[in-house]
Amino acid sequence: MSVAGTSATTYLELSEDGEGAHKFYEVTVTDREVSVRYGRIGADGQRRVSTFASPEKARAAAARKLAEKERKGYAPAVPGGRAPRSVTRRATVSAPSTARSGAPVLWRFRTGSAAFGIHVDGDRCWVGNQDGEVYALDHDGSVTARYRLPGGVKCLVADDFWIYAGCDDGTVYDLSGKLPFAAWTVEPDVDIFWLDIHEGVLNVSDRDGGLTVIDHEEEFQWSRRGEGSGGWMVRRDTDSVYHGHSAGVTAWRTDGSGRRWHTPTRGPVLFGWQESDAVYAGTSSRTVARLAKSDGRLLAEYRCDASVYSCATSPDGEHVFAGDSASSVYCFAADGTRLWKLGTGCGSALSMQYHRERLYLVTTDGTMACVDAGPEAITAAERGTIPTPVDVKAAAALPTRVPAATAAQLTAVSDPVDGVVVECFRDGSRTRVRVVSEGYEPGWFVQFPRGIREPGARFVVEALHGAPGGFYRVRGDIHRLM
């Protein structure tokens, strides 16, 4: 422990051989304040600061934190003594398609790096790649926004209005406003493979096959160790969290009280999708399994010719789509009948989504492709007639949006105008956010970016939406109130 004035800092590391843990944990005590910094070795990491009633209570809290980490195998170390280790990347291969015909691709946008993240809604098509680049395009293929995140994008998910990116740096970013914000910071013990967010609650599946649930205040709710490894699937609804890993799919009760069911699959699960009454698991055994949400029964299987990297459905599962490791996409009827197989022409689809007779893919070569999945276009493609795809160019004049790390980076306003005023305040050792404007529940907290919280600071937000858990969520841009 090194001491400077009234400050004392303890630095620990946990580094395991091979693909094991490689992370640090640093605690600094300054009078009544405890600052914790943690993350992967070689990175700046994340920081959390807590204030206690007395220096003695601050030192006691720090000692508890350090003892907990030491029990997990952390040991004293010197910062910079170990080299950084590369983050986990999904091992993917992409062989040429064996399909006789190509898919009718309307437009394609090359991001420059393998892309896992995709989300499509009525207004925009989102893509995020392993270089941390996120782009928003309209449905005609024009780029409308560009974001630069500190870590490679593992996945993009939507929760009602909000759109989130889960990244290699262990952070989940909210991309719903003009500036991205760090919405959740996942503990360094959790190496994000996939995530889902439902009514403001974060659900994370990880490399080790674990499942972690975190609430709107970044407070840990519960975790479960899966029966397998490599959790590439997590989907959630009001009843269950559906977790896919190397040993199949497990449904957990949302409160963490126990398992509802477990269904083995023919091979490890590599992707997941859900509809109202079923979950779909794409596997390395060349199949997509449709399982009943109620009890995990196998309702149908959709057989491909290579490992399934991604899958999706049209509304209510009328048609099921799959992308394999050999650069092909498939369409099946609900009962499992294969309707067509076509080549992508741009690598294997790592994620996909269907929207209004179009199938959107993001691929191993970093392309986002818009495929015309209407009956006439598919029939023409099977006969060898396909359109010439439009190659979308990135809009060079668009500003690159980077995350706001502090309140000082926000635009300041002196008049709330039509916005809602919120303020930060101390609640024990935590800094929380409450609503100042009239007409809102006085006991509800506001889900708010932790990095810009400052006790006593006030902000103006465009709108607040109440969540079933009894808290408010910010919609739109955030401004500092002078």
N, C-alpha and C positions, 0 to 999 in steps of 0.2 A: 504494500500500500504506500503510495507516494503522497506526501503532505505538502501543501503550499498555502501558508496563511491559515485561514479557517476552512480550507477545502481539503478533502481527502478523496483520492480516486483509486478504485480497484478495477483491474482489467483482467478478464478471463477469456479463454478460448476453449472450444471443443472441436477437435479435428480428428476425423476417423479416416481410415485407409479407403482407397478406391472411391466409390460413389457415396460414401457416408457423409455425416455432418461435417461442416467446415464453417464455423460461425464464432462470433465473439459476443461478449456481454460486458459492458463497462458501467460502473456505478460511481457517481461523484456526489459527495455530501458537502454542502455549503450551508452552514448554520441550520436553518429549518427546511432547506430545500434539498430534494433528492433528484438528481438528473440521471436517467438511464438511457444509454445508447446501445443499440444492438443491431445485428444484421450479419450478412455474410462477410467473411474475412476479406479485406481488401476494399470493401465498399464503405461509404460514409455512414451507412446505416440509418436507422430511425431513432428519434429522440423523444422521450417523454419526461416531463418535469412535474413533480408533486411537492406541495408545501405542507408541512406538519405543524402541530401546535407548539413544539419545542425542539431544540437541537437534539435532545435525548431521544425523542420519538422518531426524529428523522434518521438518526444513526441506527436505532433498533429496526426500523423498516428496511434500511439498506442491508443490514446484517441478515435479515430474513430472506431478502431477495437473493443475496449471494450464496447463502447456505442452500437454498433450493437449487440453484444452478450447479453448485458443487456436487450435490447428490445426484444430479443427472450426468456428471462426468466432466464438467468444466474444470479447468485448472488455471492458475496464474500464468500469465504469459507477457511477452513484450510486444507492443503494437509494432507491426511491420516485420516481425520475425518470420512469419509464414507468408508464402505467396498466395494471391487469390486463386481460386479454382473456378473453372467455367461453370455456369449454371446448367441445370439439367435441360437437355433438348430432347424432344421426342425423336427417336430413331426412325426415320422413314426412308423408304426406297420407292422409286417410281419407275416402273417398267413401261415400255410402249404398249398402247392399247391393242387388244386382239379383236376389237370390234371391226366389223366390215365397213362401217360408215362413221363419219364424224357428226358431232352434235351441232345443231343450228345455233351457233354462238352469235348473238346480235352485237355485243361489244365486249371488249376486254381491256383491263387496266393493269399494267405491270408495275408492281410496287417495288421490285428489286430484291426481295427476300422472301423466303417461305412464309406463308400466311396461314395462321390458325383461326384468327378472329373474324367473325362475320355477324352482322345483324342487319336485317332488312325490315323496314316498316313502310307506311304509306308515303312518306316523304323522302327518305334517304336510304342509301345503301352504304353500310360501314364495313371497312376492312382494316385489320391491324396485323402487322408482320413482326418477324423476329428481330428487326432492327429498332423496334419501338415506334415505328411510323404508323399513324392512324389517319385514314382518309375518309371523308364523307362525300358521296356522289349522289346526284339525282338519278332518277330511273332511266334517263336517256344517256347516262354515262359521263356527265360533266362533273368535274371535281368542284365541290363547293366549300370544303374546309380541310385543313391539314393540321395534325397535332404531332408533337414530338414528345414521347414519354421516356423516362430514364431507363426502363427495362423493356426487353422483348415482350410482345403481347402474346399471352397464352390463349386468351379468349375474350370475346365481346358478348355481353349479355344485356338484356333490357329488363327493367322492372317498371311496368306501366310507362310513364313518360321518360324515366331516367335510363341512360345508357352508361354502362360501366366497362372498363378494361382491366382485366387481371394481368399483372405483369411479373416478369422474372425477378424484379427487385422486392417482391413480397408485398407490393402495394396494389390496391384496387382504386382506380381513378374514375371520378365522375366526369363524364364528357358532355353533360347536358347543357352547360352554359357556354359562354364565349371563351372562358378560361377553364381548363381542367383543374380539378382539385383532388388531392389525396383523400378519399372517403374512408378507407379502412387500411390499416397496416396489420398484416398477418404476422404472427410470431415467427422468428427465424427457424423454429423447429418444423414449420410447415412449408414444404416446397410445392407451391401451387401447380397443379396439373390442370384443373378445371374448376369452375365455380358457377353458382347460380345465386340469384338474389330474389327474394320473395317478400314483398311488403316491408322492405327495409332491413331484412335479416339476411346476412351473408352466410353462404354454405360453401365450404371449400373441400375439394378432394385433392389428395396429394400423392407424391411419388411412392410413398410407403403403403398406399392403400388406405390411409386414414381419412376420416371425415371430421371436420371442425365447423361448429356453428357459432357465429359472433353476432351480437345484436347491434342496434343502430348507434349505440354509444361506444362501439369497439370493445364491449365487454364480453369476455368469453362466456358462452352458454353451456356447451357440452361438446364432447368429442367421442368418437368410437374408432377402434382399430378394426379395419376390414378383415375379411377372411383371406384376402389376397393382397397383391401389391399393385402399383400403377393405377391409381384411381383416375381414369380418363373420362369418367361420366359422373355428373351429379345433376339431378333435376329435383325441383321441389314444388309442391302444391300445398293446399291448406291442411292436408291430412298426413303427408309423409315426405321424407327425403329419400330419393331413389339414388343409390350409390352403386356404380358399376366399376369393377376391378378385375383382376386376373382370375378370380374364382367365380365370377358371375355378377348378379345384381341382388343387392340387399335393400329392403325398404325399412326405414327407421321411423318411429313416431317423431313428430316435429318437436316435442318437448324433451326428447332424448331418453324417455323412460324405458325404451326397449325396442326390440326388433319386431316388425310385423311379419315379414317373411324373407326368405332367401331362396333364389332360384339359380342353380348352376347353369352356365352356358357352355356351348361346345368348345369355346376357346376364350382367351382373355378379351374383355370388353375394351374397345378402342374409341367408342363414341356413343353418345346417348341423345335421345330425343323424347319428348312427351306430348301426348294429346290428353284430352279430358279423362279418358278411361283406360289408357294404356301407356306403357313406356316401351321404347324401342332401343335395342342395344346392338350396335354394330360390332362384330367380333373378328378376331384373326382367323377364325375357322371358315371364313367366306360366307357368313350368314348374318342376317339381321333378325333378331328375335323380338317378337311382339309379345309383351307380358301384361297380364291383367293387373291393374293397379290394386284391385281389391285383395287378391291373394297370390299374385305371382305366377299364375298358370300360364303356360305357353299357349298362346292363341294362334300363332302362325309363324312360319319361318320364310325368309326371303333369301334365296340362294344365288350368290354371285360366283365369279370365276377366280377371285383372288381375295386377299384379306380386305375387310371393309374398314376404311378409314373414316367414313362419315355417312350420316343418313339424315333423312328429313321426311316429312309427309305433307300432303295437301291437307286442308282443313278436315278434321275428324278422321284422318287416316284413310281417306278414300283411295289415295294412291301413295305408295311408299317409294322413296328414292334412295339410292345408295351410290357411294363413290368408292372405288377399289384402289388397290396399290398398283394397278396396271393402267392407270390413266383412263378408266372407263366410268361412265355413269349409267345407272339402271333405273327403270321404272317398273313397279309391280302393282298388280291389283291387290286389294286388301286381303284376299284369300291366299296370296303367295304366288299367283300366276305371273311369270315374267312377261311384261309387255314389250320392252325394248332395251337394247344395250347400244350405247354410242360412245365414241372416243371424244375426250375433252379437247385434244390438240394443245393443251397447256399444262400437262402434268396431272398428278393425282389430287383429287379433291380432299383436303384436310378438314374442311367444314363446308356445310351447305345449308341453304334455306330456300323454301318454295314460297312464292308470292305472286298471286294473280297470273297464273299460267306461265310464269317464268321461274327458272331454277337458277339460283345464284350460287356460284362456287368460289372458294379461295383455295389455292393449290400449292403444291410443292415448289413450283418455280416462282411463287409470289404473285400470281395473276388472280385478279377478281374477274370472273367471266359471267355474263348474263346470257343464259340459254333460253331460247323460245321453247317452252314445253307444251305449247298448244298442240292439239291433235294434227292439224294440217301441217305445221312445221315439222313435226316428228315424222309423219308419213313421207313427206318430201325428203327428209334427211335419210331415211332408210332406203330411199330409191337413189340416193347419191346427190340430191340437189340441196345444197346448203348456202346460206347467205355469206357474203364476204364480211367478216367481223370488222367493226370500227375499232381501231386502236386509239384508246383515249390517252391524251397527253395531260400530264399534271399542269395545273395552272400556276405558272411561275410567279405571278404577281400576288398570289394568295399569301397572307401572313401565316407563319408557322406558330401555332399556339402551344405554349409550354406550361406546365403546372405552376400555379401560384403557390409559393412556399410560405410567404408571410403576408400579413395584412397590408404592409406598406406597398405591395405590388398591385393592390386593387385601386381602381378609380375611386376618388373621393367625391362625395356630394354633400352639399350643405342643406338640402331640402329633401325630405322623403318623397314628396310629390305623391304618386299613386302607389308607392311601395309599402312594405311592412317593415317596421323597425324591430330589431332583435338586439339583445345585449348579452355579453359574456359576464359571468359572475363566478365567484369561488363557491364551491359546495364541498366542504371538507378539503380533501387533497386534490379534488378534480376541478377543472374549469368547464362549466356547462353553459348552455345558451337557452335563454327564455325569450318570450315575446313581450315587447313593450306596448305595441299598438293595441288598441281596444278591440274587443269582439272575439278574443281567442281564449282558450282554456288556460287559466293561470297556472295550473299545476303541471302542464305538459312541457317537456324539454323540446329543443329543436335539434334534429340531426344536422350537424354542421361540420365543415372541414376542420379537423383538429389543428392543422398547421397554422391556421390564421386566427385561432382563438387567443384573445388577450383579455385578462380580467379588466372589466370596466369599459371595454371597447364596445361601440355600437355600430351596427351595420344595417343597410337597407337591402331587402331582397324583393324580387318581383312578386312572388306569391308563396304562400305556405299551404301545404295539403296535409290534412290529418291522416294518420296511419292507424290501422286497427290496434296496434300495440300501445296506443295512447301517447303519441309523440307527433311532432310536425316534421315534414320534409320540405326542403327548400326547392322551389322550382324557378328556374331562370337565373339571371345574373345576380352577383353579390357586389355591393359597393360599400366602402367605408363611409360612415357618417361623421362629418367634421363637427 
